[in-house]
């Protein structure tokens, strides 16, 4: 390997390492919201970074890279969920010390929502995106995103009403 190739390889490794530090947790949370177990979520994130490695030179800005990573993660998760293998495999029991989300009742209720609501709620509440940004990420109209967010909230409200009193007593 020539000196120039080694230098490019080191630079790429540094970029991937920085991106993993910067975006890894966000992508893992997003993948977990789709896959519903940590092992499949980790596999999806690994696939995202393999695609990033292949496309490292295409980004115009950090925002472009972040949106690209989110879109790739969504697509990978959706494809895995549609695959024949995934539909037929038996899920392994999660190890409790690995799954930091297991005891979070609200998140568990979010994970029970259909994907179209779950992804919007995740991006809005867990990742802090606005409805305008989410509409660009999921390639839907902003009004549709707001509608899905509202419906998802109402579904959560019904499920969590007994534990969390949303109505103020007068």
C-alpha positions as CSV (number, residue, x, y, z in Angstrom):
1,X,0.0,0.0,0.0
2,X,1.4,3.4,-1.0
3,X,1.9,6.2,1.5
4,X,-1.0,8.2,-0.1
5,X,-3.4,5.3,0.2
6,X,-2.5,4.8,3.9
7,X,-3.1,8.5,4.5
8,X,-6.5,8.4,2.8
9,X,-7.4,5.2,4.7
10,X,-6.4,6.8,8.1
11,X,-8.4,10.0,7.3
12,X,-11.5,7.8,6.4
13,X,-11.1,5.8,9.6
14,X,-11.0,9.1,11.6
15,X,-14.1,10.4,9.8
16,X,-16.1,7.2,10.4
17,X,-14.9,7.1,14.0
18,X,-16.1,10.7,14.6
19,X,-19.4,10.1,12.8
20,X,-19.9,7.0,15.0
21,X,-19.3,9.1,18.1
22,X,-21.5,11.9,16.8
23,X,-24.4,10.0,15.2
24,X,-24.2,6.5,16.6
25,X,-26.5,6.9,19.6
26,X,-29.1,8.7,17.5
27,X,-29.1,6.1,14.8
28,X,-29.2,3.3,17.4
29,X,-32.3,4.9,19.0
30,X,-33.9,5.3,15.6
31,X,-33.1,1.7,14.6
32,X,-34.4,0.4,18.0
33,X,-37.7,2.2,17.4
34,X,-38.1,0.1,14.3
35,X,-36.5,-3.2,15.2
36,X,-37.7,-3.4,18.8
37,X,-34.6,-5.2,20.0
38,X,-31.1,-4.0,20.5
39,X,-29.3,-6.7,18.5
40,X,-31.2,-6.1,15.3
41,X,-30.9,-2.3,15.9
42,X,-27.1,-2.7,16.2
43,X,-27.0,-4.7,13.0
44,X,-28.9,-2.0,11.2
45,X,-26.6,0.7,12.5
46,X,-23.6,-1.3,11.3
47,X,-25.2,-1.5,7.9
48,X,-25.7,2.3,7.9
49,X,-22.0,2.8,8.6
50,X,-21.0,0.4,5.9
51,X,-23.0,2.5,3.4
52,X,-21.5,5.6,4.8
53,X,-18.0,4.2,4.2
54,X,-18.9,3.6,0.6
55,X,-20.4,7.1,0.1
56,X,-18.1,9.2,2.3
57,X,-17.4,11.8,-0.4
58,X,-20.9,12.8,-1.4
59,X,-21.9,15.1,1.5
60,X,-22.3,18.9,1.1
61,X,-22.6,19.6,4.8
62,X,-23.1,18.0,8.2
63,X,-26.8,18.5,8.0
64,X,-26.8,16.7,4.6
65,X,-24.9,13.9,6.1
66,X,-27.2,13.7,9.2
67,X,-30.3,13.6,7.0
68,X,-28.7,11.0,4.7
69,X,-27.8,8.8,7.7
70,X,-31.4,9.0,9.1
71,X,-32.9,8.1,5.7
72,X,-30.5,5.2,5.2
73,X,-31.2,3.9,8.7
74,X,-35.0,4.1,8.0
75,X,-34.7,2.3,4.7
76,X,-32.4,-0.4,6.1
77,X,-34.8,-1.0,9.0
78,X,-37.8,-1.1,6.8
79,X,-36.1,-3.5,4.4
80,X,-35.0,-5.8,7.2
81,X,-38.6,-5.8,8.6
82,X,-40.0,-6.8,5.1
83,X,-37.4,-9.5,4.5
84,X,-38.6,-13.1,4.5
85,X,-35.8,-14.1,7.0
86,X,-36.9,-11.5,9.5
87,X,-40.5,-12.5,9.3
88,X,-39.6,-16.1,10.0
89,X,-36.9,-15.9,12.6
90,X,-37.5,-16.5,16.3
91,X,-36.6,-13.5,18.4
92,X,-33.9,-14.1,21.0
93,X,-34.6,-12.9,24.5
94,X,-33.0,-9.6,25.2
95,X,-30.6,-9.5,28.1
96,X,-31.9,-7.0,30.6
97,X,-28.6,-5.3,31.3
98,X,-28.1,-4.7,27.6
99,X,-31.5,-3.2,27.0
100,X,-31.6,0.1,28.7
101,X,-35.0,0.9,27.2
102,X,-36.8,-2.1,28.6
103,X,-38.1,-0.3,31.8
104,X,-39.2,2.8,30.0
105,X,-43.0,2.4,29.9
106,X,-43.6,5.4,27.7
107,X,-41.0,4.2,25.1
108,X,-42.6,0.7,25.2
109,X,-45.9,2.2,24.4
110,X,-44.3,4.2,21.5
111,X,-42.8,1.0,20.2
112,X,-46.3,-0.6,20.1
113,X,-47.5,2.1,17.7
114,X,-47.6,1.4,13.9
115,X,-44.4,2.4,12.2
116,X,-45.9,5.5,10.5
117,X,-46.7,7.0,13.9
118,X,-43.7,5.6,15.7
119,X,-41.1,7.1,13.3
120,X,-42.7,10.6,13.4
121,X,-43.0,10.5,17.3
122,X,-39.4,9.3,17.6
123,X,-38.0,12.0,15.3
124,X,-40.1,14.7,17.0
125,X,-39.6,13.9,20.7
126,X,-36.5,11.8,20.9
127,X,-34.4,13.5,18.2
128,X,-35.8,17.0,18.5
129,X,-36.7,17.6,14.8
130,X,-39.4,20.1,13.8
131,X,-42.4,19.0,11.7
132,X,-40.8,20.8,8.7
133,X,-37.5,18.9,9.1
134,X,-39.4,15.6,9.6
135,X,-41.4,16.2,6.4
136,X,-38.1,16.5,4.5
137,X,-36.6,13.4,6.1
138,X,-39.6,11.1,5.6
139,X,-40.6,12.7,2.3
140,X,-44.2,13.6,3.2
141,X,-46.1,16.8,3.3
142,X,-45.8,18.8,6.6
143,X,-49.5,18.7,7.1
144,X,-49.3,14.9,6.9
145,X,-46.5,14.8,9.5
146,X,-48.5,17.0,11.8
147,X,-51.6,14.8,11.4
148,X,-49.6,11.6,12.1
149,X,-48.0,13.3,15.1
150,X,-51.4,14.2,16.4
151,X,-52.9,10.8,15.9
152,X,-49.9,9.1,17.5
153,X,-50.2,11.4,20.5
154,X,-53.9,10.5,20.8
155,X,-53.1,6.8,20.6
156,X,-50.4,7.2,23.3
157,X,-52.8,9.3,25.4
158,X,-55.4,6.5,25.4
159,X,-52.8,3.9,26.4
160,X,-51.1,6.0,29.1
161,X,-54.1,7.7,30.5
162,X,-54.4,5.4,33.5
163,X,-50.8,5.9,34.5
164,X,-50.4,9.6,33.5
165,X,-53.4,11.8,34.1
166,X,-53.4,14.2,31.1
167,X,-56.6,15.8,32.2
168,X,-56.4,18.6,34.7
169,X,-58.9,18.3,37.6
170,X,-60.8,21.4,38.3
